[in-house]
Amino acid sequence: MDIKDLKDLIKFLDKSGFTEFEYESDDFRIFLSKQVNVAAPQVMQPTFMQPVTQTLPQQSAQTTENIATAPKTENVASNPNHIEIKSPIVGTFYEAPAPGAEPFVREGDIVKKGKTLCIIEAMKIMNEIEAEFDCKIVKKVGVNAEPVEYGETIFIVEKV
């Protein structure tokens, strides 16, 4: 193998998708390897927008009566036994497995660890949210078929 053949082989390796090449004959052995710099995947941190409050003009004040407001969560600090169960993902909250079906849980129900509390649909995937411990449902904060944000309270419970 002469230098021209070696240069051609190096060019071939450089243009190809190969990272290594090895050839062996009776007379010689050649091993070529090229280093490939692969960029490390970038982890995107979620960013959350803060709600914008805006003062409405007087003439449109009466239309604000028709706008549904998000349910207020009970002040958990008022009762140290109350624990908030928060949405682990952004999606749509469903209290039942299908439209018209009985809800998974109702306020006042005592549920065992592992029981499905609700479903949160995200990107057409139904994610069952389960109780992480035995508890009593004090308040259902999530509204059926309404969007929920990551970290938003969907239930208030009490350990049993």
C-alpha positions as CSV (number, residue, x, y, z in Angstrom):
1,M,0.0,0.0,0.0
2,D,1.5,3.3,-1.0
3,I,0.9,6.8,0.4
4,K,-1.7,7.7,-2.3
5,D,-3.8,4.7,-1.4
6,L,-3.5,5.6,2.3
7,K,-4.6,9.2,1.6
8,D,-7.6,7.9,-0.5
9,L,-8.5,5.6,2.4
10,I,-8.4,8.5,4.9
11,K,-10.6,10.6,2.6
12,F,-13.1,7.7,2.2
13,L,-13.2,7.3,6.0
14,D,-13.7,11.0,6.5
15,K,-16.6,11.2,4.0
16,S,-18.3,8.0,5.1
17,G,-20.4,7.4,8.2
18,F,-17.7,5.1,9.5
19,T,-15.7,6.0,12.6
20,E,-13.2,3.1,12.4
21,F,-11.6,1.1,9.6
22,E,-9.3,-1.9,9.9
23,Y,-7.6,-3.9,7.2
24,E,-5.1,-6.7,7.5
25,S,-3.2,-8.7,4.9
26,D,-0.1,-10.9,5.0
27,D,2.2,-7.9,4.6
28,F,0.7,-5.3,6.8
29,R,-2.2,-4.3,9.1
30,I,-3.8,-0.8,9.1
31,F,-6.3,0.6,11.6
32,L,-7.8,4.0,11.2
33,S,-10.1,5.7,13.6
34,K,-11.7,9.2,13.6
35,Q,-13.0,11.0,16.6
36,V,-16.5,12.2,16.3
37,N,-17.6,15.1,18.4
38,V,-21.2,14.6,19.4
39,A,-22.9,17.5,21.1
40,A,-24.4,16.6,24.4
41,P,-28.2,16.8,24.4
42,Q,-29.5,20.0,25.9
43,V,-32.0,19.8,28.7
44,M,-34.7,22.3,28.3
45,Q,-36.0,23.7,31.6
46,P,-39.7,24.4,31.6
47,T,-40.6,28.0,31.9
48,F,-43.9,29.1,33.3
49,M,-45.6,32.3,32.5
50,Q,-46.9,34.4,35.4
51,P,-50.6,35.3,35.1
52,V,-51.2,38.9,33.9
53,T,-53.7,40.9,35.8
54,Q,-55.4,43.7,33.9
55,T,-57.9,46.2,35.0
56,L,-61.0,46.1,32.7
57,P,-62.7,49.2,31.5
58,Q,-66.0,50.1,33.3
59,Q,-68.3,49.3,30.3
60,S,-67.1,45.7,30.2
61,A,-67.2,45.1,33.9
62,Q,-70.6,43.4,33.6
63,T,-69.2,40.8,31.2
64,T,-66.8,39.6,33.8
65,E,-69.7,38.1,35.8
66,N,-70.0,35.5,33.0
67,I,-66.4,34.4,33.1
68,A,-65.8,31.2,35.1
69,T,-63.1,31.6,37.7
70,A,-60.8,28.8,38.8
71,P,-61.9,27.2,42.1
72,K,-60.0,28.5,45.1
73,T,-58.1,25.9,47.1
74,E,-58.8,25.7,50.7
75,N,-56.0,27.2,52.8
76,V,-54.0,24.1,53.7
77,A,-52.1,26.0,56.4
78,S,-55.4,26.3,58.3
79,N,-55.4,22.5,58.9
80,P,-52.0,20.9,59.2
81,N,-53.6,17.4,58.5
82,H,-54.6,18.5,55.0
83,I,-52.2,17.6,52.1
84,E,-52.4,19.0,48.6
85,I,-52.1,16.5,45.7
86,K,-50.7,18.4,42.8
87,S,-50.7,17.7,39.1
88,P,-47.4,16.1,38.1
89,I,-47.9,17.2,34.4
90,V,-49.7,19.8,32.3
91,G,-52.9,18.4,30.7
92,T,-56.6,18.0,31.0
93,F,-58.1,16.8,34.3
94,Y,-60.7,14.0,34.1
95,E,-62.6,12.8,37.2
96,A,-64.0,9.6,35.5
97,P,-62.7,7.0,33.1
98,A,-65.3,8.0,30.4
99,P,-67.9,10.7,29.9
100,G,-71.0,9.9,31.9
101,A,-69.2,7.3,34.1
102,E,-69.0,7.5,37.8
103,P,-66.0,9.5,39.1
104,F,-63.0,7.7,40.4
105,V,-63.4,9.4,43.8
106,R,-65.8,11.8,45.6
107,E,-65.3,14.1,48.5
108,G,-65.4,12.2,51.7
109,D,-64.2,8.9,50.1
110,I,-61.5,7.0,51.9
111,V,-59.1,5.5,49.4
112,K,-56.2,3.0,49.6
113,K,-52.7,3.6,48.3
114,G,-52.6,2.9,44.6
115,K,-56.2,3.7,43.8
116,T,-56.8,5.9,40.8
117,L,-57.9,9.4,41.8
118,C,-58.2,10.9,38.3
119,I,-56.8,10.9,34.8
120,I,-54.7,13.7,33.3
121,E,-54.6,13.6,29.5
122,A,-51.4,14.9,28.0
123,M,-50.6,14.7,24.3
124,K,-53.4,12.1,23.8
125,I,-52.0,9.9,26.6
126,M,-54.2,9.1,29.5
127,N,-52.1,9.3,32.7
128,E,-53.7,7.8,35.8
129,I,-52.9,9.7,39.0
130,E,-52.9,7.3,41.9
131,A,-53.0,7.8,45.7
132,E,-49.5,7.6,47.1
133,F,-50.9,6.7,50.6
134,D,-54.2,5.8,52.3
135,C,-56.2,9.0,52.5
136,K,-59.6,10.7,52.8
137,I,-60.6,13.0,49.9
138,V,-61.3,16.3,51.7
139,K,-61.8,18.4,48.5
140,K,-61.7,17.8,44.8
141,V,-60.1,21.0,43.4
142,G,-59.7,19.9,39.8
143,V,-62.6,20.6,37.4
144,N,-63.6,17.8,35.1
145,A,-62.5,18.3,31.4
146,E,-60.6,21.5,32.4
147,P,-56.8,22.1,31.9
148,V,-54.4,21.8,34.8
149,E,-50.9,23.1,35.1
150,Y,-47.9,21.4,36.5
151,G,-47.9,21.8,40.3
152,E,-51.5,22.9,40.4
153,T,-53.5,21.5,43.3
154,I,-56.1,18.9,42.1
155,F,-57.1,17.3,45.4
156,I,-56.8,18.1,49.1
157,V,-56.6,15.0,51.2
158,E,-56.0,13.8,54.8
159,K,-53.9,10.8,55.6
160,V,-55.7,8.0,57.4
